[in-house]
Amino acid sequence: MEDPVAQTAEEVVPEVVKNVTGRAAATTEGLTLAYVSLFLMAVVPIFWGSFRSITYHRKSKENGEAVETMSTKDVYMFPILASSMLFGIYLIVKYLSADHLNLVVASYFFIVGSLALTAILRPIVGIIPGASLLVEPELYNVKFNKGSNVYLECKFDMLHVVSMALSAAFGVWYLMKKHWLANNIFGLAFSVNGIEMISLGSVKNGCILLSLLFFYDIFWVFGTEVMVEVAKNLDAPIKVVFPMDFIENGIFGSNFAMLGLGDIVLPGVFIALLLRYDVSKGEDSKLYFYSGFIAYILGLAMTIGVLTIFNAAQPALLYLVPTCVGIPLLVSLVKGDFGTLFAYDEETKEEAKADEKKSE
């Protein structure tokens, strides 16, 4: 005969966990699968986006195109602007209807998500057999101008058109179903593009920004309910998710573990900067990139470990910032490169190269 006490415990414990955490309890296997999946969805975009950033920054400079670079003022203003936006969204979600906000946000992410996914798909479509027939020697060039003032210029080829059509079709699926797989694919596309295209300008800027965001994340997660409420109620690809009940329900699972894109992109742009620093030295070694990348892995593992032990939302940057900033700087101290690394400035280096070419 089954022990009634054990039977009651089996019924009550999951409900208690649900009441405490706001979500149903997950099996150990389900938790493990979810956290491993989130882990991979974090580290792969950082690695891929970092190496893509080398090509992107080089081609942009060769073509005389501006790279999105954060100034020192931008670095100091970023946490303030991010806090204002976060709190504004929270007020809408908390006191007004989130439905209208989600409709506007979904429409916005349909457009920018399709563009981000197009940038990812274009090289993939290009390697499909027969795709070379779509590549023309000259690009299409569309300009929006008034007289001599050019407001927008867009260059593309047929591979871009095909990639955009596929991305738009995917975006329609996202709009109609809001499936977590569609959310993740858009989120990963944003992450790779962000890490590839955004420049912190200098290692000093990166250290300052991540240090400020360290306190930003702690305040909004531990000090208020704002961050958690926005993450749970804003239906947009601002996070990657994975169902902890995937083993039981497959792709129709609904009990999600999540990781914000900021916890991927913000450390990622710093790690990409370390890779470009390695490349700028003209050596084969990628010492600082790999020290930053391994530091991110350690920090994320700590985040998941603490999250599992305490079963409560954690500010990931609390663990990621000390490792991602501290370990590369510690390596530079050991190697005797601290001053050179901390003073590395991409704009200054490019200006120096330009001066050298002029003098020749």
Rosetta blueprint (number, residue, H / E / L):
1 M L
2 E L
3 D L
4 P H
5 V H
6 A H
7 Q H
8 T H
9 A H
10 E H
11 E H
12 V H
13 V H
14 P H
15 E H
16 V H
17 V H
18 K H
19 N H
20 V H
21 T H
22 G L
23 R L
24 A L
25 A L
26 A L
27 T L
28 T H
29 E H
30 G H
31 L H
32 T H
33 L H
34 A H
35 Y H
36 V H
37 S H
38 L H
39 F H
40 L H
41 M H
42 A H
43 V H
44 V H
45 P H
46 I H
47 F H
48 W H
49 G H
50 S H
51 F H
52 R H
53 S H
54 I H
55 T H
56 Y H
57 H H
58 R H
59 K H
60 S H
61 K H
62 E H
63 N L
64 G L
65 E L
66 A L
67 V L
68 E L
69 T E
70 M L
71 S L
72 T H
73 K H
74 D H
75 V H
76 Y H
77 M H
78 F H
79 P H
80 I H
81 L H
82 A H
83 S H
84 S H
85 M H
86 L H
87 F H
88 G H
89 I H
90 Y H
91 L H
92 I H
93 V H
94 K H
95 Y H
96 L L
97 S L
98 A H
99 D H
100 H H
101 L H
102 N H
103 L H
104 V H
105 V H
106 A H
107 S H
108 Y H
109 F H
110 F H
111 I H
112 V H
113 G H
114 S H
115 L H
116 A H
117 L H
118 T H
119 A H
120 I H
121 L H
122 R H
123 P H
124 I H
125 V H
126 G H
127 I L
128 I L
129 P L
130 G L
131 A H
132 S H
133 L H
134 L H
135 V L
136 E L
137 P L
138 E L
139 L L
140 Y E
141 N E
142 V E
143 K E
144 F E
145 N E
146 K E
147 G L
148 S L
149 N E
150 V E
151 Y E
152 L E
153 E E
154 C E
155 K E
156 F E
157 D L
158 M H
159 L H
160 H H
161 V H
162 V H
163 S H
164 M H
165 A H
166 L H
167 S H
168 A H
169 A H
170 F H
171 G H
172 V H
173 W H
174 Y H
175 L H
176 M H
177 K H
178 K L
179 H L
180 W H
181 L H
182 A H
183 N H
184 N H
185 I H
186 F H
187 G H
188 L H
189 A H
190 F H
191 S H
192 V H
193 N H
194 G H
195 I H
196 E H
197 M H
198 I L
199 S E
200 L L
201 G L
202 S E
203 V H
204 K H
205 N H
206 G H
207 C H
208 I H
209 L H
210 L H
211 S H
212 L H
213 L H
214 F H
215 F H
216 Y H
217 D H
218 I H
219 F H
220 W H
221 V H
222 F H
223 G H
224 T L
225 E L
226 V H
227 M H
228 V H
229 E H
230 V H
231 A H
232 K H
233 N H
234 L L
235 D L
236 A L
237 P L
238 I L
239 K E
240 V E
241 V E
242 F E
243 P E
244 M L
245 D L
246 F H
247 I H
248 E H
249 N H
250 G H
251 I H
252 F H
253 G L
254 S L
255 N L
256 F E
257 A E
258 M E
259 L E
260 G E
261 L L
262 G H
263 D H
264 I H
265 V H
266 L H
267 P H
268 G H
269 V H
270 F H
271 I H
272 A H
273 L H
274 L H
275 L H
276 R H
277 Y H
278 D H
279 V H
280 S H
281 K L
282 G L
283 E L
284 D L
285 S L
286 K L
287 L H
288 Y H
289 F H
290 Y H
291 S H
292 G H
293 F H
294 I H
295 A H
296 Y H
297 I H
298 L H
299 G H
300 L H
301 A H
302 M H
303 T H
304 I H
305 G H
306 V H
307 L H
308 T H
309 I H
310 F H
311 N L
312 A L
313 A L
314 Q L
315 P L
316 A L
317 L H
318 L H
319 Y H
320 L H
321 V H
322 P H
323 T H
324 C H
325 V H
326 G H
327 I H
328 P H
329 L H
330 L H
331 V H
332 S H
333 L H
334 V H
335 K H
336 G L
337 D L
338 F H
339 G H
340 T H
341 L H
342 F H
343 A L
344 Y L
345 D E
346 E H
347 E H
348 T H
349 K H
350 E H
351 E H
352 A H
353 K H
354 A H
355 D H
356 E H
357 K H
358 K H
359 S H
360 E L
